[in-house]
Amino acid sequence: MLTDLFQRLHAENLPYCHWKSNDHLAASLAGATDLDLLVQRQASLQLVRILSEQGFKQFVGTSGHGSPGIENYVGCDAATGRLAHLEIHYQLSLGEKFLKGYRLPWEELMLSTRQLDAEHGIYVADPHLELLMVVMRAVMKLRTRDFLLTALGRPYTARSALQSLPWLAARVQGERLLGLAERLVGPSAARILADMLAGPRPTLTQLLAFGRSVRPRLSEYRMYSPVEARLRRWIGEWRAVWGRLDSLIRRGPRRSKHTLQGGLLVAFAGADGAGKSSLTRAVAAWLSQEAAVIASYGGSAGGVGARRSVLGALGLARTQRRRVVRARRARNRGLIVICDRWPQDQFADLNPPDLILRLNVSPAVALQRTPGTPVEQLRHQTETVRRRQYPAATCLVDIEADQSFEEVLLQVKLAVWDAI
């Protein structure tokens, strides 16, 4: 899928380059990590058309997330069900972990000096400019806690931003790098950069000295005032903490910070043994790599026609109503909600699921997966699922669930992706 996309970009002469983490380019092209593409702003409409024709879909940041000049597109490989995430940059926005607070006006320079990586068949940034930006990003990520960690003899957190530095240092020419740095960040910072590369690893002292030298230029590249930047960073950090707590409370996958252009509510329908709960977990884990997802579990339905006390039935009905309300609210906020079942009496309302995945499983196979369940009960469930009517606004997709779990999961993934 990615190979086809880049061949299309080359055929239409669209100006782009992969501008960071080129030491992990193979992993990015395999879908293991994001692809960060810098694209000429004037080519944005051309790019959107190509991405749409290649099957990529735009995702947007959840409330409070997102940065100026950055768009996110996700594609799904039909043969494997793997997702590929493109982070499209129309400007070089970078900064701290929870805030991209600077914009470096070097886009045209990066695109004009890009190089074709013959091994992977895509354009990448000039290693001299990429190395300079790696150091700039590390300086921007320095925090007060880094000084405390260093005093305690522990690695400072900004060190992770320098992981690609040895790989880049082996691919640059000293004089050319020095000339580029003098032009972009000044002679003093250029000399400090040369000293950094002379040692095994930049020290915190060197990064601080480099930061002091480039601070006058960096102040011109700020997006926010110092006070506003600090507030925005704190809010972003607290949102991240709350997201982790929420995932622990719900016992679901950690949510991404991206959502659809409008939410999606998906529900499974099928007899016991069809694999509804297992598929819900697998699909939620798959999508949570790139999108904000909530998995909702209805628990055991007790079987169609099963004996229940009056109080037990009322309690189950109240629980189902609460679960339905939570699912709808999350969907309306733009999240993807995956439910392992949906109450029968909720299908006639005005706010039904967007997609129903009907898992068709034979009683014999269902009995193998749920030993001990009466065969007549499984037959009755199967017939009830087949006869159930759904609103016209709901997309219904039939999945043959007698196959292996991997085959069923791939069909489910592709059906969900089509509905996104």
C-alpha positions in Angstrom: 0.0 0.0 0.0 2.8 2.5 0.9 4.8 1.4 -2.1 1.9 2.3 -4.4 1.4 5.6 -2.6 5.0 6.8 -3.1 5.1 5.6 -6.7 2.0 7.8 -7.2 3.6 10.8 -5.5 6.7 10.4 -7.7 4.6 10.0 -10.9 2.8 13.3 -10.1 6.0 15.1 -9.1 4.6 16.1 -5.7 7.3 17.8 -3.5 7.7 15.9 -0.2 10.3 14.2 2.0 10.4 12.1 5.0 12.0 14.5 7.4 12.9 12.8 10.7 13.8 9.4 12.1 15.2 8.2 8.8 17.3 5.7 10.7 14.0 3.7 11.3 12.7 4.1 7.8 12.3 0.4 7.2 10.1 0.0 10.2 8.0 3.0 9.2 7.4 1.6 5.7 6.4 -1.7 7.3 3.7 0.1 9.3 5.4 -0.3 12.7 5.9 3.4 13.3 4.4 6.6 11.8 5.7 8.2 8.6 6.5 11.9 9.0 6.2 13.6 5.6 7.0 17.3 4.9 4.9 18.4 2.0 5.0 21.7 0.1 1.9 23.7 1.3 0.9 24.7 -2.2 0.6 21.0 -3.0 -1.9 20.2 -0.2 -5.0 19.8 -2.5 -3.1 17.6 -4.8 -1.9 15.4 -1.9 -5.4 15.1 -0.4 -6.7 14.0 -3.8 -4.0 11.3 -4.1 -4.4 10.1 -0.5 -8.2 9.8 -1.0 -7.8 7.8 -4.2 -5.3 5.5 -2.5 -7.7 4.8 0.3 -6.3 6.9 3.1 -8.7 8.5 5.5 -8.1 11.7 7.6 -8.2 11.5 11.4 -8.3 14.7 13.5 -7.0 15.4 17.0 -9.3 15.0 20.0 -10.2 18.1 21.9 -7.1 20.0 22.9 -4.8 18.0 20.7 -3.4 18.7 17.2 -0.9 21.3 16.0 -1.0 24.0 13.3 0.1 22.8 9.9 -0.1 19.0 10.7 -2.7 16.5 9.4 -3.0 12.8 10.0 -4.1 10.2 7.5 -4.4 6.4 8.1 -4.6 3.7 5.5 -5.5 0.0 5.9 -3.7 -2.7 3.9 -6.4 -5.0 2.5 -4.2 -8.1 2.4 -3.0 -8.0 6.0 -5.3 -5.6 7.8 -2.3 -3.6 9.1 -2.7 0.2 9.5 -0.3 2.8 8.2 -0.2 6.3 9.7 1.0 9.3 7.8 1.7 12.5 9.7 1.6 15.2 7.1 3.5 18.4 7.9 3.0 21.6 5.9 5.3 23.4 8.2 8.1 22.3 10.6 6.4 22.5 13.9 8.3 21.0 16.8 8.9 21.5 20.5 8.4 19.9 23.9 6.7 16.5 24.5 3.3 18.0 25.1 3.5 21.1 23.0 4.8 21.9 19.5 5.6 25.5 20.3 8.0 26.4 17.6 7.9 26.7 13.8 11.2 26.6 12.0 10.9 28.3 8.6 13.2 25.8 6.9 10.6 24.0 4.8 11.8 25.2 1.4 15.4 24.5 2.3 14.5 20.9 3.3 12.5 20.2 0.2 15.1 21.7 -2.1 17.9 19.6 -0.6 16.0 16.3 -0.2 17.6 13.1 -1.4 16.2 9.9 -2.9 16.8 6.9 -0.7 17.4 4.3 -3.3 17.0 1.3 -0.9 13.5 2.3 0.1 12.4 4.3 -2.9 11.3 7.5 -1.1 12.7 11.0 -0.7 14.3 11.8 2.7 15.8 14.9 4.3 19.4 15.9 3.7 21.3 14.3 6.7 23.1 17.6 7.5 19.8 19.4 8.0 18.2 16.4 9.8 21.1 16.3 12.2 20.8 20.0 13.0 17.1 19.5 13.6 17.7 16.5 15.9 19.8 18.7 18.2 17.3 21.6 18.0 14.5 19.2 19.1 16.6 17.8 22.0 17.3 21.4 23.2 13.6 22.3 23.0 12.7 19.2 25.1 15.0 20.0 28.0 13.0 20.4 31.2 13.8 21.3 34.8 13.5 17.6 35.7 16.5 16.9 33.4 18.8 18.9 35.7 17.5 17.0 38.7 18.0 13.6 36.9 21.5 14.6 36.0 22.3 15.6 39.6 21.1 12.1 40.7 23.3 10.4 38.1 20.4 9.4 35.8 20.0 10.0 32.1 18.1 13.2 31.2 14.9 12.7 29.4 15.9 14.7 26.3 18.5 12.0 25.5 15.9 9.9 23.8 15.6 12.6 21.1 19.3 12.1 20.2 19.1 8.4 19.5 19.5 8.9 15.7 22.5 11.2 16.2 25.3 8.6 15.7 23.6 7.3 12.6 23.4 10.8 11.1 26.9 11.7 12.2 28.3 8.9 10.1 26.6 10.3 7.0 27.6 14.0 7.1 30.6 16.0 6.0 32.0 18.2 8.8 32.7 21.4 6.8 29.3 21.2 5.1 27.5 20.8 8.4 29.4 23.6 10.0 28.5 26.0 7.1 24.9 25.0 7.3 24.8 25.5 11.0 26.5 28.9 10.8 23.9 30.0 8.3 20.9 28.8 10.3 21.8 29.1 13.9 24.9 31.2 14.0 28.7 30.7 14.4 28.7 30.2 18.1 26.1 27.4 18.0 27.9 25.9 15.0 31.1 25.5 17.0 29.2 23.9 19.9 27.6 21.5 17.5 31.0 20.5 16.2 32.2 19.8 19.8 29.1 17.6 20.4 29.9 15.4 17.4 33.6 15.1 18.5 32.5 13.2 21.6 30.7 9.9 22.1 27.4 11.6 23.1 26.3 15.2 23.7 26.4 16.2 27.3 23.7 18.2 29.1 26.2 21.1 29.5 26.8 21.1 25.7 23.0 21.1 25.1 22.5 24.0 27.5 25.3 26.0 25.8 23.8 25.3 22.4 20.4 26.3 23.6 21.7 29.6 25.0 23.4 30.3 21.6 20.3 29.7 19.6 17.8 31.3 22.0 17.6 34.6 20.2 16.6 32.9 17.0 14.3 30.4 18.7 12.4 33.3 20.3 11.6 34.5 16.8 10.1 31.1 16.0 7.8 30.8 19.0 4.1 30.2 18.4 3.1 31.2 21.9 4.2 33.5 24.7 6.3 31.8 27.4 3.3 31.9 29.9 0.8 30.5 27.3 3.2 27.8 26.2 3.7 26.6 29.8 0.0 26.5 30.4 -0.6 24.6 27.2 2.1 22.1 28.1 0.8 21.5 31.6 -2.7 20.9 30.2 -1.4 18.5 27.7 0.5 16.6 30.4 -2.6 16.3 32.6 -4.6 15.1 29.7 -2.1 12.4 29.1 -2.3 11.3 32.8 -6.0 11.3 32.7 -6.0 9.2 29.5 -3.9 6.5 31.2 -6.1 6.5 34.3 -9.2 6.2 32.1 -7.7 3.3 30.2 -6.9 1.5 33.5 -10.5 2.1 34.9 -12.1 0.9 31.7 -9.5 -1.9 31.3 -9.3 -1.1 27.7 -6.5 -0.2 25.3 -4.8 3.2 25.8 -6.6 5.7 23.6 -4.9 7.5 20.8 -5.3 11.3 20.5 -6.9 11.0 17.1 -10.5 10.6 16.1 -12.6 10.4 13.0 -14.4 13.3 11.2 -17.4 12.2 13.3 -17.5 9.0 15.5 -18.4 5.4 14.7 -20.5 3.0 16.7 -20.0 -0.7 15.8 -21.9 -3.6 17.4 -21.6 -7.4 16.9 -24.6 -9.7 16.6 -24.4 -13.4 16.9 -25.1 -16.5 18.9 -23.0 -17.6 21.9 -19.7 -19.0 20.6 -19.6 -16.7 17.5 -16.6 -14.8 19.0 -18.2 -11.5 19.7 -16.1 -10.6 22.8 -12.8 -11.9 21.4 -13.3 -9.9 18.2 -14.3 -6.8 20.2 -11.0 -6.9 22.1 -9.0 -7.6 19.0 -10.5 -4.8 16.9 -10.2 -2.3 19.7 -6.5 -3.2 20.2 -6.0 -2.9 16.4 -7.7 0.5 16.0 -6.3 2.0 19.2 -2.9 2.2 17.6 -4.2 5.2 15.6 -7.6 6.2 16.9 -9.4 6.9 20.1 -11.4 3.7 20.8 -13.7 2.4 23.5 -14.6 -1.2 23.9 -17.9 -2.0 25.5 -18.8 -5.4 26.8 -22.3 -6.6 27.5 -21.4 -9.7 29.5 -23.3 -12.9 29.1 -26.7 -12.5 27.6 -27.9 -15.6 29.4 -29.2 -17.0 26.1 -32.4 -16.2 24.2 -35.3 -17.5 26.3 -33.1 -18.2 29.3 -34.8 -18.3 32.7 -34.3 -15.1 34.7 -35.9 -13.7 37.8 -37.9 -10.5 37.5 -35.4 -8.6 39.5 -32.5 -10.0 37.6 -34.1 -9.0 34.3 -34.7 -5.5 35.5 -31.1 -5.2 36.7 -29.8 -6.4 33.3 -32.1 -3.9 31.5 -30.8 -1.0 33.6 -27.2 -2.1 33.0 -27.8 -2.3 29.2 -29.4 1.1 29.1 -26.4 2.7 30.9 -24.0 0.9 28.6 -26.0 2.1 25.5 -26.0 5.7 26.8 -22.2 5.7 27.4 -21.6 4.2 24.0 -23.7 6.8 22.2 -22.1 9.7 24.1 -18.6 8.5 23.2 -19.6 8.0 19.5 -21.0 11.5 19.4 -17.7 12.9 20.7 -16.0 11.5 17.7 -14.7 8.2 19.3 -14.9 4.8 17.8 -17.0 2.5 20.0 -16.9 -1.3 19.6 -19.7 -3.2 21.4 -19.8 -7.0 21.7 -23.6 -6.9 21.5 -26.5 -4.4 21.3 -29.8 -4.8 23.1 -32.7 -5.9 20.9 -35.1 -3.2 22.0 -32.5 -0.5 21.0 -32.6 -1.2 17.3 -35.9 0.6 16.7 -34.7 3.9 18.1 -33.5 7.0 16.2 -29.9 6.6 17.3 -28.8 3.1 16.2 -25.3 1.7 15.7 -23.6 2.8 12.5 -22.4 -0.7 11.7 -23.7 -4.1 12.7 -21.4 -7.1 12.1 -23.6 -10.2 12.0 -21.5 -13.2 12.9 -23.1 -16.3 11.2 -22.0 -19.4 13.0 -23.5 -22.9 12.8 -24.8 -24.5 16.0 -22.2 -27.3 15.7 -19.3 -24.9 15.6 -20.8 -22.8 18.4 -21.2 -25.9 20.5 -17.5 -26.6 20.1 -16.6 -23.1 21.3 -19.1 -23.1 24.2 -19.3 -26.7 25.5 -22.2 -27.3 27.8 -24.6 -24.9 26.1 -27.8 -26.7 25.0 -27.9 -27.2 21.3 -31.6 -26.1 21.0 -30.6 -22.8 22.7 -27.9 -22.2 20.2 -30.2 -23.0 17.3 -32.8 -20.6 18.7 -30.2 -17.8 19.1 -29.0 -18.4 15.5 -32.5 -18.1 14.1 -33.2 -15.0 16.2 -30.1 -13.2 15.0 -31.0 -14.1 11.3 -34.6 -12.8 11.7 -33.7 -9.6 13.5 -34.5 -6.4 11.5 -32.2 -3.3 11.6 -32.9 0.3 10.8 -32.1 1.6 7.3 -29.5 4.0 8.7 -27.5 1.0 10.0 -25.0 -0.7 7.7 -25.3 -4.5 8.0 -22.4 -6.8 7.1 -22.6 -10.6 7.3 -19.5 -12.4 8.4 -19.1 -16.2 8.2 -17.8 -17.0 11.6 -17.2 -20.7 11.1 -13.7 -19.9 9.8 -10.6 -19.6 11.8 -10.3 -16.6 14.2 -7.6 -15.0 12.0 -9.7 -15.2 8.9 -12.8 -13.8 10.6 -10.8 -11.0 12.2 -9.4 -9.9 8.8 -12.9 -9.7 7.4 -14.1 -7.7 10.4 -11.2 -5.3 10.2 -11.9 -4.6 6.5 -15.6 -4.1 7.2 -14.9 -1.7 10.1 -12.4 0.2 7.9 -14.9 0.6 5.1 -17.3 2.2 7.6 -14.8 4.7 8.9 
